[in-house]
Amino acid sequence: MPLFEFQCEACSCNTELLVGRAEKPACPKCGSKKMEKLMSAAAGRVSSGSALSMASSCPPPEAGPCSPHCCRLPMG
């Protein structure tokens, strides 16, 4: 079952629920069936046994980052 984000129209509670596509969930806080499905950010998946490779144009690690947007710089 997919995970969806909902907001209750009765009490404004936001929650994530595992529901089938045709299922109408109830609010876990107030029990209302007036739940609005929200748009959520897409998630990606990286298989657990493989590492993401650095770009082939990057210099060796001891040379420092290749640009201000280098893939080796921490994101934040």
Backbone as ProteinMPNN parsed JSONL, in Angstrom:
{"seq_chain_A": "MPLFEFQCEACSCNTELLVGRAEKPACPKCGSKKMEKLMSAAAGRVSSGSALSMASSCPPPEAGPCSPHCCRLPMG", "coords_chain_A": {"N_chain_A": [[0.836, -1.18, 0.0], [0.486, 2.252, -0.732], [2.021, 5.195, 0.756], [0.429, 8.037, 1.852], [-0.031, 11.589, 2.281], [-2.26, 13.348, 4.344], [-4.727, 15.859, 5.154], [-6.933, 16.745, 7.678], [-10.141, 18.012, 7.209], [-11.83, 18.78, 9.203], [-10.421, 19.123, 11.707], [-7.911, 20.053, 11.007], [-5.661, 18.459, 11.265], [-2.557, 17.105, 10.239], [-1.358, 14.211, 8.65], [0.395, 11.136, 7.852], [-0.57, 8.301, 6.07], [-0.873, 4.811, 5.423], [-2.599, 3.675, 2.836], [-4.988, 2.104, 0.638], [-5.676, 2.927, -2.792], [-8.429, 3.446, -3.293], [-9.45, 3.592, -0.783], [-10.988, 5.339, 1.934], [-9.681, 7.116, 4.371], [-9.934, 7.648, 7.978], [-9.572, 10.429, 10.198], [-6.912, 10.265, 12.47], [-6.949, 11.735, 14.785], [-9.494, 13.063, 15.284], [-11.385, 11.412, 14.114], [-12.906, 12.037, 11.88], [-14.125, 11.588, 8.54], [-13.545, 13.333, 6.566], [-11.081, 13.826, 4.856], [-8.418, 15.352, 3.192], [-6.363, 14.611, 0.487], [-2.971, 15.334, 0.238], [-0.419, 16.877, -1.806], [2.739, 15.432, -2.071], [6.326, 15.406, -1.728], [8.347, 13.756, -4.131], [10.054, 10.646, -3.712], [13.244, 9.097, -3.927], [15.153, 6.118, -4.661], [18.016, 4.361, -3.724], [19.885, 1.569, -4.44], [20.941, -0.708, -1.916], [23.511, -1.942, -1.965], [25.259, -0.565, -3.583], [27.401, 2.197, -4.316], [27.105, 5.672, -5.021], [28.71, 6.948, -7.805], [31.353, 9.368, -8.2], [31.445, 12.22, -10.347], [33.115, 11.823, -13.46], [34.679, 13.915, -14.272], [35.669, 15.138, -12.047], [38.42, 16.223, -10.02], [41.078, 14.407, -8.265], [40.378, 13.443, -4.807], [42.224, 14.684, -3.012], [42.806, 17.073, -4.254], [40.806, 18.858, -3.745], [37.515, 20.466, -4.014], [35.909, 20.488, -7.259], [34.405, 22.582, -8.218], [32.193, 25.315, -7.203], [29.82, 23.97, -6.982], [30.39, 21.325, -6.598], [30.071, 17.774, -6.53], [31.096, 16.56, -4.324], [30.939, 18.281, -2.179], [29.319, 19.031, 0.929], [25.766, 18.934, 1.084], [23.464, 21.539, 1.772]], "CA_chain_A": [[0.0, 0.0, 0.0], [1.272, 3.488, -0.78], [1.956, 6.144, 1.852], [-0.095, 9.325, 1.407], [-0.214, 12.627, 3.29], [-3.633, 13.842, 4.404], [-5.087, 16.89, 6.121], [-8.324, 16.633, 8.072], [-10.878, 19.255, 7.004], [-12.535, 19.11, 10.438], [-9.544, 19.6, 12.79], [-6.655, 20.503, 10.386], [-4.571, 17.534, 11.591], [-1.807, 16.553, 9.107], [-0.872, 12.885, 8.979], [0.747, 10.226, 6.76], [-1.27, 7.037, 6.259], [-0.772, 3.764, 4.407], [-3.973, 3.369, 2.417], [-5.232, 1.733, -0.745], [-6.101, 4.085, -3.596], [-9.869, 3.695, -3.188], [-9.81, 3.649, 0.635], [-11.239, 6.656, 2.523], [-9.237, 7.002, 5.761], [-10.477, 8.53, 9.005], [-8.568, 11.204, 10.918], [-6.518, 9.585, 13.699], [-7.157, 12.628, 15.925], [-10.908, 13.331, 15.586], [-12.231, 10.371, 13.545], [-13.644, 12.527, 10.716], [-13.809, 10.984, 7.237], [-13.29, 14.431, 5.625], [-9.631, 13.927, 4.732], [-7.951, 15.819, 1.885], [-5.046, 14.078, 0.124], [-2.038, 16.411, -0.082], [0.696, 16.564, -2.687], [3.974, 15.272, -1.315], [7.541, 15.352, -2.534], [8.71, 12.427, -4.616], [11.218, 10.052, -3.06], [14.041, 8.235, -4.789], [15.712, 4.956, -3.972], [19.338, 3.917, -4.145], [20.034, 0.198, -3.958], [21.803, -0.698, -0.734], [24.855, -2.475, -2.147], [26.09, 0.198, -4.507], [27.661, 3.586, -3.983], [26.997, 6.592, -6.144], [30.048, 7.325, -8.245], [31.574, 10.786, -8.444], [31.553, 12.557, -11.763], [34.435, 11.496, -13.989], [35.448, 15.134, -14.496], [36.182, 15.642, -10.77], [39.823, 15.933, -9.727], [41.204, 13.493, -7.134], [39.919, 14.041, -3.554], [43.234, 15.537, -2.381], [42.873, 18.349, -4.969], [39.724, 19.735, -3.313], [36.328, 20.449, -4.873], [36.142, 20.908, -8.638], [33.657, 23.81, -8.474], [31.337, 25.643, -6.056], [28.695, 23.03, -6.965], [30.994, 19.998, -6.679], [29.281, 16.696, -5.955], [31.713, 16.13, -3.07], [30.659, 19.233, -1.117], [28.087, 18.679, 1.648], [24.569, 19.687, 0.684], [22.888, 22.162, 2.952]], "C_chain_A": [[0.882, 1.245, 0.0], [1.033, 4.363, 0.454], [1.507, 7.485, 1.29], [-0.149, 10.286, 2.579], [-1.635, 13.138, 3.183], [-3.727, 14.984, 5.394], [-6.572, 16.759, 6.388], [-8.998, 17.99, 7.885], [-11.58, 19.697, 8.284], [-11.616, 19.721, 11.499], [-8.175, 20.076, 12.306], [-5.438, 19.657, 10.755], [-3.901, 17.05, 10.299], [-1.246, 15.206, 9.523], [-0.487, 12.124, 7.718], [0.099, 8.886, 7.063], [-0.993, 6.092, 5.105], [-2.19, 3.358, 4.043], [-3.99, 2.896, 0.971], [-5.778, 2.934, -1.499], [-7.581, 4.424, -3.433], [-10.334, 3.849, -1.738], [-9.978, 5.089, 1.11], [-10.864, 6.595, 4.0], [-9.966, 7.969, 6.695], [-9.321, 9.238, 9.703], [-8.209, 10.475, 12.212], [-6.768, 10.426, 14.952], [-8.634, 12.768, 16.291], [-11.869, 12.295, 15.01], [-13.023, 10.787, 12.318], [-13.191, 11.809, 9.446], [-13.531, 12.06, 6.175], [-11.791, 14.701, 5.573], [-9.271, 14.337, 3.309], [-6.552, 15.262, 1.636], [-4.171, 15.245, -0.323], [-0.992, 15.935, -1.073], [1.939, 16.445, -1.826], [5.151, 15.163, -2.27], [7.829, 13.908, -2.946], [9.959, 11.939, -3.888], [11.947, 9.17, -4.058], [14.605, 7.085, -3.983], [17.067, 4.625, -4.579], [19.508, 2.518, -3.591], [21.133, 0.141, -2.904], [23.216, -1.21, -0.976], [25.767, -1.627, -2.996], [26.251, 1.634, -4.044], [27.474, 4.434, -5.232], [28.402, 7.015, -6.545], [30.144, 8.826, -8.448], [31.685, 11.007, -9.949], [32.976, 12.302, -12.242], [35.292, 12.737, -14.208], [36.004, 15.718, -13.206], [37.657, 15.306, -10.614], [39.894, 14.938, -8.562], [40.821, 14.196, -5.829], [40.93, 14.986, -2.908], [43.354, 16.903, -3.047], [41.785, 19.32, -4.532], [38.556, 19.684, -4.275], [36.622, 21.001, -6.262], [35.418, 22.205, -9.0], [32.838, 24.141, -7.235], [30.143, 24.682, -5.924], [29.18, 21.585, -7.042], [30.14, 18.959, -5.966], [29.858, 16.191, -4.635], [31.488, 17.105, -1.924], [29.378, 18.833, -0.394], [26.936, 19.554, 1.18], [24.007, 20.355, 1.933], [22.436, 23.502, 2.744]], "O_chain_A": [[1.915, 1.275, 0.669], [-0.01, 4.281, 1.102], [2.123, 8.013, 0.364], [-0.293, 9.87, 3.729], [-2.157, 13.338, 2.086], [-2.94, 15.085, 6.335], [-7.376, 16.673, 5.461], [-8.483, 19.007, 8.351], [-11.894, 20.878, 8.433], [-11.974, 20.719, 12.125], [-7.348, 20.47, 13.128], [-4.303, 20.097, 10.573], [-4.588, 16.631, 9.367], [-0.715, 15.068, 10.626], [-0.985, 12.427, 6.633], [0.202, 8.384, 8.183], [-0.891, 6.513, 3.953], [-2.9, 2.765, 4.855], [-3.113, 3.245, 0.18], [-6.294, 3.866, -0.883], [-7.938, 5.602, -3.436], [-11.488, 4.199, -1.493], [-9.198, 5.963, 0.731], [-11.638, 6.079, 4.807], [-10.534, 8.97, 6.259], [-8.217, 8.7, 9.784], [-9.101, 10.103, 12.975], [-6.797, 9.89, 16.06], [-9.003, 12.616, 17.455], [-13.046, 12.286, 15.37], [-13.75, 9.966, 11.758], [-12.018, 11.466, 9.3], [-13.305, 11.731, 5.01], [-11.294, 15.663, 6.158], [-9.753, 13.749, 2.341], [-5.659, 15.42, 2.468], [-4.579, 16.049, -1.162], [-0.711, 14.741, -1.17], [2.167, 17.273, -0.944], [4.992, 14.869, -3.455], [7.581, 12.97, -2.189], [10.814, 12.735, -3.498], [11.326, 8.567, -4.933], [14.538, 7.088, -2.754], [17.231, 4.614, -5.799], [19.299, 2.295, -2.399], [22.131, 0.856, -2.993], [24.084, -0.887, -0.166], [26.951, -1.942, -3.121], [25.341, 2.213, -3.45], [27.662, 3.964, -6.355], [29.198, 7.402, -5.69], [29.169, 9.482, -8.814], [31.982, 10.087, -10.711], [33.933, 12.54, -11.507], [36.513, 12.625, -14.319], [36.743, 16.701, -13.253], [38.099, 14.233, -11.023], [38.873, 14.655, -7.935], [40.925, 15.42, -5.743], [40.537, 15.99, -2.314], [43.948, 17.811, -2.466], [41.826, 20.492, -4.906], [38.595, 18.939, -5.254], [37.477, 21.872, -6.426], [35.775, 22.858, -9.98], [32.786, 23.338, -6.304], [29.53, 24.601, -4.859], [28.447, 20.713, -7.508], [29.557, 19.238, -4.918], [29.181, 15.47, -3.903], [31.82, 16.781, -0.784], [28.442, 18.346, -1.029], [27.102, 20.745, 0.917], [24.071, 19.792, 3.026], [21.929, 24.134, 3.671]]}, "name": "protein", "num_of_chains": 1, "seq": "MPLFEFQCEACSCNTELLVGRAEKPACPKCGSKKMEKLMSAAAGRVSSGSALSMASSCPPPEAGPCSPHCCRLPMG"}
